Amino acid sequence: MYSKIAASNVKKSFKDYAIYFLTLTLAVCIFYSFNSMGSQKALIQMKSVSKIMKVMSYVSVFISIILGGLILYANNFLIKKRKKELGIYMTLGMGKRKISIILVMETFLVGVISLISGLILGIGASQGLSTFALKLFDVPVNEYKFAVSTGAIGKTVLYFGIMFLLVMIFNVFVISKYKIIDLLIAGKKNQDVKFKNSTIYLIAFILCVGSLGVAYKSILKVGLNILDPMVLISIALGILGTVLFFFSLSGLILYVVKKNKKVYFKGLNIFVVKQINSKVNTNFISMSLICLMLFFTIASLSMGIGFKTVMDAGIKKSMPFDASISVTNKDVSYNIEDVLNKINFKISKNEKSVAHNEYVTGMKASEFLTTGDFKEDYVKFVKLSDYNKILKFKNEKEVNLTKDEVLILSNTDKFMKPINKKIINNNNRINIKGKEYLIKNPKAIEENLQTAYFTTSFFIIVINDEFLSGYKISNSVINVNYLDENREKYNKKYQKREDYGKGGFILGISKDGVYSENMVNTNVLIFTVIYLGIVFLITSMAVLALQQLSEASDSIERYKALRRLGANEKMIDKTIFVQTLIYFSLPVSLALIHSVVGIKVTSDLLNSLQKTNINSSALVAALIFIVIYAGYFYTTYVGYKNIVKSNL
């Protein structure tokens, strides 16, 4: 008998609370998809994938906590909605123990159905994710094979099994605390919403605008420089402004709309405004949290793929040679070739090499560039003879300079733009140690003089050898290209870092090693932010949906009053659509504004390393966002209508 009641209740819930099952199914789907990548044979042996799977296992624990909280929240909503039904069971003589058994059976059925549907959907979604991973790891797509991960299935069943077990325990505990009278009159109890003086809301809104304005202005000015305390202050002000926005919103909406009598008294607008007011006033903390989660989702999904493009382009730009070894000096002037001889490091016959030295004369970029923060950035100098050796090594045409000419190299936006604008385009001359020099190149030459983890030509001046005769070497570099195809043994040879002498250290870097390391770190970051972003999006939409459905259950008497006053079904449906749309749009709108600023700051940082266009990744992010947003909005709207219609 109990199983029949449980099955009947689950069947009824599918119709009225599809949002609950949609959320559970999507949660299982996403969880399985991101934990199943290791099953793709073309990726199994890759170091990147093994590290990603390790990180995913840790992230999944955090994700399971979020999803577990969401499931408990959704379950609590369903229990709240069914208080009257449970009260009738008690009135008919059914004990709390038997009611608990029914709820346990329902949770078990829901769990099984959600797991099966989510895993089926996840197996399909994981194939697309695997294809995406193949592209990220530069593996030919034709190596893709359809795969089902039994390990990921087991992990998903285990994690969600624990979640549903907690829900069962929670339900038993909640039922044990209820009294019959509380259950029977639950539908007649409405939350007492106390509206404060409109002046308080106005002050809160002014503080909100001020906080967000300062936060936006500060973060746009300092960027993502984590060493600058203004970054943390900007984040704190942004969070405060978000909370104040939703706190002030309910009173502000009522105040503004009331002032416009034509709008306020048109149709059922007065009813819609009151409904929105009540819900925002009650849930302003949760709406603030949802807004911040959506901001993270939009920004992370938009920048994720763009970040990969930037890193790949930046790596190619920063690695013109197969390998480089440098010795950096502080107190003593070391020459790289002498150092390698002393440590018995030999360049083999299967390698070509070229060496050059860099010098610091004490001149800083701030002496040449009056705008920007260049206080601690020294200008480096390279001899013309060394630069020509590098050009010859790269099979490029050598350059000639008179004693009054120089070349300027720079490949980062922080320096390149002001150098081109303030120095080269201005008068094409530069004053070095009291002497005017003509800049021969029409714009800053964008190239690295060694293979490195990032672009290193910040502000380099190529000058005639005589000028640097009295200065000590600050950095000495030897660049190497391999002549045979056995790259692995050479890569291991050049991956080294060790101290050398007084105030110096040797750093060896290979192109393949840098690329592999950067690919691992970049792809781990991309998958992590996408994983978190999608889960945050689902969680945010689910909470908004459940809050609206809870509003529907609490407002049945109000809709009955509307029907008695003559409102027809079409008018009631319109009020439901409008308030659902507004409630879903409020946190999304502010999140979009946050995201514009966040994406601008992140783009500026990425563009300072490498020019990039995030249009394609932003389009993909928008598509994912719209699909999930539209799905939850429509399901919520339909569910809201069903709840109201079934009770009228």
N, C-alpha and C positions, 0 to 999 in steps of 0.2 A: 504493500500500500504506500509506504513512504517513498519508495522509488518512483511510483507512478506520479505522486504529488510533485516530487523533485523534477521529474522529466517534464511534467506539464508546466511547472513554473519557469523552467529554462526555455521551453518553447515560447511561452508568452513573453519572456524577457527578450528573446531574439527580435521580436516585432517592435517592442517599445524602447529597448535600450541597445540598439545596434551599435551605438558608439562604444559601449563597453567591450563588446566582442571585436569590433574593429581595432580598438587600441591593443587588446591582448594579441590578436593575430599579427598586427604590425610589429609589436614588440618582439614576439617570437621570431618573426621573419628577419628583422634587422639583427637580432642577437645571433641567430644561426649564420647569416650571411657573412658577418665580419669574423666569425670564429671558424669558418670553413675554408679560408683561402689556402691553408696549408695542404689541402687535398688535391690542388691542381698540380699535376706531375711536372709541368714545365717550370714551376716555381719552387718545387720542394727543395732542390739543392742550393737555392740561392741564399746567401747570407742575409740579404735584406728581408726575405720572407720569414726566415727563422726568427729574426729579431722583431719583426712586426708581430708575428704570432705570439711571441713572448710578451710584448707590450700589450697586445690585445687581451691577453689573459688577465693582466692586471687591470686594464681599463674596464673589462667586462665585470669585474667585481664591483667597481664603482657604478657601472651602468645598472647592474642587477639591484643595487640599493635604490637607485632612482626609480627603476621600473617597479620594484617591490613597494615603494612608497606610493607610486601612482596606482597600483592595483589595490592597495589598502584604501586609498582615497576613493577610488571608484566603487569599491565594494561597500564602503561606508555610506556612499550616496544611495546605493541600491537598498541597503538595509533601512536607511532613513525613509525612503520612498515606500517601503513595504511595512512600515510600522503598524498601520491599520490592519493589514492582512494578517500579520503575526498576532495582533491583539485578538482578532476573530478566532484564530486557532486556539488561543488560550481560553477564550470564552466558551468554546465548544468542548473544553475539557482536556485539550492536548497539553501535556507538560512541557516545561522548558527543555528537558532532555530530548524529547521526541522532536521538538522544533529544531533543536541543534543538529540532530541526525539528518533532518531534511535539508538544512542549510549546508551541512558537510557534503551530502550527496550532490546537491546543486553545484557546489564549488568544484567537486571532483569532475562532474559532467562538463562544466564550463571549461575546466583546465584541459581535459582530454580533447574537447572540440577545438579549443584555441591552439593547442599544441599541434594537432594534426593539420589544421588549416594553415597555421603559421609556418610549419615545416615544409608543407607543399609549396607555399608561396616563396619561402626562403630558399628552397632548392633551385627554383627558377631565378630568383633575384641574385643568388650567389654566382650563377653563371655569368651574368652581366658584370658583377663585381670582379670576377676572375679575369674577364676580358679587359676591364679597366686596369687591373693590376699588371697584366702582361704589357700593356702600353706604357705604364709608368716605369716598368723595369726594362724597357727596350727589348722585350722578347717578342719574336714574330708571332702574330696572332694565329697563324696557321698551326702553331704548336698547341693550341687550345684543345683540351679534351673534356667532354662532359664528365663531371665528377660529383659524387655524393659523399660527404664526410660523415662517417659513422661516429667519429670522435666528437664532431661538433653537434651531432644529433644527441649523443649521450650527455654532453655538457649542457645543452639547452634543456633537455628533459630534467636533468638534475637541478639546475638553477631555478627553473620555473616550478618544478615540483616542490622545492623548498618554499618558494613564494606562496604557492597555493596552500601549502600546509600551514603557513603562518596566517593566511586568510581564514582557514578553517578554525584555527585556534582563536583568532580574533572574533569571529562570529559567535563561537560558543561563549566567549567571555562577555561579549556585548549582550547577548540574549539573557545571560544569567543576571544582568544588572537591571533589566527592564521590568517595569510593573505594568499590569494590564491597563490601568487607567491612563498611563503615559502613552501607551501604544494606541489606544482607541481614540484619544483626542489629539493625536499628533498632527493630523491634517488640519485641525482648527487652530493650532498654535502658529503664530507668525512672529518672526523676529522683530523685536522692537527697535526700529532704526531711529536714532536720535540725530536730528540735523542741527548743527551748530549755527551760530550767528553767521550771516553771510560775510561779515567783515573778516572773520577768521579764515574763511575760504579764500577771500580776496588777497589777504596778506600771504597766505600759503602759496597762492598762484604767483604772486610777485616774487616771492623767495625762490620759487621753482624756476621762473624765467631767469632770475639772476644767477642761480646756481648753474643751470645748464649753459647759460651764456658764457660765464667765466670758464666752465669746464671745456666747452668747445674751443674757445679762443686760446686757452692755455695749451691744450693738447695739440692744436694745429700749429702753435708756435714752437713748442719744444720737441714735438714728434714723439717717437717711442724710445727716447733715451732713458732707459730704466735707472740710470745713475742720477737723473735729475729728479729732485723731490716733488717737482710740480706734476710729474706724471701720476704719482699716487694721489696727490691732492686733487687732480682733475678727475680721476676715477671716483674718488670719494664724493666729490661734488656732483658728478654725473648720477651716481646712485641716489644721493640725497634729493637731487632735482627730480628724478623719476618717481620716487615715493611721494614727494610733495605734489607732483602733477596729478597723480591718481587720487590723492587725498583731497585736493582742492576741486577736482573735476566735477564731483557730484553736485556740490553746492553751486559751482560756477555755471553748470549747464542749466540748473533750475532757475538761477538768477537771470541769466541772459535770455532764455526762452520765455520766461514770465514777462520780461520787458516788451517782447514782441507779441502783443495780444493776438494778432492775426494768425501767427504760427502756433501759438500755445493752444488756442481754442479751435483750431482747424481739425476736423475729423476726430480721430482718437489720439492726437498728439499728446494731449495732457496725460493720458494713460501711459503712453510709451515713455515719456519723460520721467514720470514717477517710477516706472519699472526700472529704467536704466539707473536713475538716481539711487534707488534702494540698493541695487546690486553692487554698484561701484562703491558706494559708501561702506558697504559691508565687506567687500573683498579688495580694498585698495592695496593691501600688502601683497596678496597673491597676484594681483594684476601687475604690480611693480616687478615682482620676481619673474612673471611670465614675459614681460616686456624685455627684461635684461637677458633672459634665456633666448628669446627670439632674436635679439640683437647679436648675440654670440653666434646663433645659427646662420643668420644672413651673412654676417661678416666672414665667418669661417668657411662657409660653402663658396662664397664669392672669391675669396682670396686663395683657397686651397690649391686649385689647379694652377692659378696664376703664379703662385709661389714656386711650384715645380718648374714652370717655364722659365722664371727668372733665375732660379738656381742652376738649371741646365745651361742657359745662355751665359750666365756669369762664370760658371766653371770653365766653359770653352774659352771664354775671353781671358781668364786668369791663368790658363795653362798652355802657353805657346810651345813648350818643349816637353819631351817625354819625362824628364826629371830635372831637378835642380838641387844643388847643395850650396848653402850659404853659411858664412861665419859672420856673426854680428859682433861688433866690437864696442867696448865702452871706454876702457882706460888704455888699451893697447891696440895698435893698428896691425891687424892680421890680414895676410893675403891668402885667399882660398887655396891657391895651388901649393903654397908652402905648407899650409895646414894639412892638406891631404897627403903630402909627401911624409910629413912627420908622423901621421897616424897610419902610414902604409896603405892608403886607400888608392887603388889603381883604376884608371879608366881603361877598359879593355879595347882590343882592336875592333870589336864589333860595336863600338860606340863612338860617336862624334861629339866633341865638346867645344865650348867657347866660354871664356871667363871675362868678367868685367867687375869693376869696383864702383862703389857709390860713396859720395862724400857729403858731409854736413859742414857748412861754413858758419853756422850760428844764425843764419838768416831764417826768419819764420814767414809763413804765408801771409800773416797779418801785415807785414811790411809792404806787400804788393797788392793785397786785396783788403779794401776798407770795409766791405760789407760781409757779414757772416761771422761765424765763430771759428776763428783760425788761430787762437792764442797759443796753443801748444803744438801746432803742426809745423815741423821744420821742412824747409825746401831742400830736396836732395839734388846733388850735381853729379853728372856722369861725363867722363872725358869723351870727346868726339871720336878718338881712335877706338875706344871700347865699344861705342855705339855702332860704328861702322863694322867692327868685327861681328857684332850681333846681326846686322843687316846682311852681311855676306854669308853668315851661317844659315840664315833663313832664305838665301838665294834672292835677296832683294837688292835694289840699287843703292849704292853708298851715297852719302851726301858730303858736300863740301861747305865749309863755313869760313868766312873771313875772321879776322881777330875781333871784329865788332859785331859778329852775328851769333845767335843762339837758336836752339830749338826748345820747345816746351812740350812735355809729355804729361798727359792726365787722362784717366779713364773712369773717374767717378764724378757723378753729377755735382757733389758738394764743391769740388774744385773746378771741374771742366767748364761749367756754365759761367761762373764769375771770371775765370781766366779768359775765355773767349770774349765775354762781354766787356769786362773792365780793363783788360790789358791789350789783347790782340786787336779787337775791333775798335778800341778807343784811339790809340796812337801807334800801335804795332811796335812799341819800344818798351824796354824794361830797364830799370836802374839797379845795377848790381855792384855793391861796394863803391858807390859814388860814380860809376861809369855807365853811360847809356849804351845799350845793346839793341840791335835790330832783331826782331823775332822773324825768322825766315819762313816758318810754316804759317799758312793762312788761318789755321785753327789748331787747337791742342791735338797732338798725336795720341790716338787711343790705342795703347798697347802695353802689355806687361813685359818687363825685361827679364822675368824669371817665372817658372811654374810655382804657383802658390795656392793657398786655400781660397784666396779672394783677390780682387783687383788691388794691386799695390802701387800703381803709378798715380799717386795722389797729386804731387806737384814736383816734377823732375825737370831740371834744366840741363840740356846737352850743350857743353861749352868747349872751347879749345883747350887742349891739354895744359898749356902753360898756366892758365888761371888756377888750376888745382894743384900745382906743383908743391905748394907749401902746406897743404892740408892732409890730415890723416884719413885713412880709409875707415868709414863707419860700417860698411857692409860689403862683403866680397862674395861674389856668386859665380858658380860654374854651372852652365846649362848643358844638358846632354840629350842627344837623340839616339835611339837604338837603331842598329843597322840590320838586325835579324828579327825573326818573328817570335822568338822565345822570350816574351816580355815578362813572364812571371818571375824568372830568376833576377831580372834587373830591378823589377819593382821592389822585391824584398831587399835588394842591395841598397836601394836609395831611401827606404823608409827608416830614418834614424834621427834621433835628437840627443845630443849630449853636450855637457859643459866642456869648454876648452880654454885653458889658460885663465888669466886674470880678466874677469868681466866679459867673457865672450862665450858663445855657445854655437855648436854646429847644428844645422837643421837640414835634413834631407827629405825631399818630397818627390813622389812620382805621380805622373798624371793619372794613371790607372788607379793608384791608391787613393788619391784625392777624390776622384770621381766615384769610386766604390763607397767610400766613407760618406760622402755627401749624399749619394743616392739612398743609402741606408737611412741616414738621419732625416732627410727630406721626406721620403716615403712614409716613414714611421709617423712623422708629424702630420702629413696629409691624411693618412688613414685615421689617426686619432681624432683630429678635429672634425672630419666628416662623420665619423661614428658618433661622437658626442653631439655634433650639430643636429643630425637627424633624430637622435633620441630626445634631445631638448625640444625639437620642433614637435614631435609626436606628443611628448609630455605636456607641452604648453597648450597645444590644440585640444588635447583630451581634457585637461583641467577646465579650460574655457567652456568646452562642450558640456561637461558634467555640471558646472555651475549654472549654465543656462537651463539644463534639464531639471536641476534642483529648483530653479526659479519657477519653472512650469508647474512642478508639483506643489510648490508653496502658494501659487497664485490661482489655483483652481476656483476658489470662491470669488475672486475678482473677475475672472472670465464669465462665471455664472451671472454676476451682477451686470456685466456688459451685455450679455444675451438678454437679460430681463429688461434692460434699457432700450433694446431694439437693435443692437449690433448684429449684423448677419455674419454668416460664415466667412464670406470674402473679406469683410472688414477685420475680423479677428485674425484671419491668416496674414493679412497685411501687417498688423501690429506685431505679430510673432516674427515675421520676416525682417521688419525694420529693426526691432530691438536686438534680434540675433546678429544682424549685420553690424549694427553699431557696437555691440559688445565685443564681437570678434575683431572689429577694425581698430578700436581704441589702442590696445597694446601694440598691435602691428604697426600702426601709424607712427607712434613715438619710436618704436624699434627701428623703423626705416630711417627716421631722421638721425638717430644714433649711428646707424650703419653708414650713412653717407659720410659722416665725419670720420668714423672708424676706418672705412675703406680708403678715404682720402689720405689719412695719416699713414696707413700701412702701405698704400701705393707709393707715397712719397719715399718711404724707407726703401722699398724694393727698387724703385726707379733710380735711387741714388747708387744702387749696386749695378742695376741693369735695366735698360728700357724695356717696358713690358706693356702688354695690352690685355686687360682682364675681361674684355667684353664676352669672350666665349665662355669662360668659367662663370661669370656673373649670369649669363643666359641660362646655363645649366642649373645654377643655384636657384634662379627665379622659377624655372620649370618645376624643380623638385618642390619648392615652397608652395607654388600655386596649386599643384596637384594635391598635396597633403592638406593645404588650407581649404581648398574647395571641397575636398572629400569630407572633412570634418564639419565644415559649415553646412553643407547640404544634409548630411546625416543628422546633425543637431537640429536643423530646421524641421526636418521630417519627424524626428523623434518628439520634438516640442509639440508639433501639431497633433500627433497621435495621443500624447498625454492629455492635452486639453480636450480634444474631441471625445475621447473615451470617457471623460468625466462630465461632459455637458449634458 
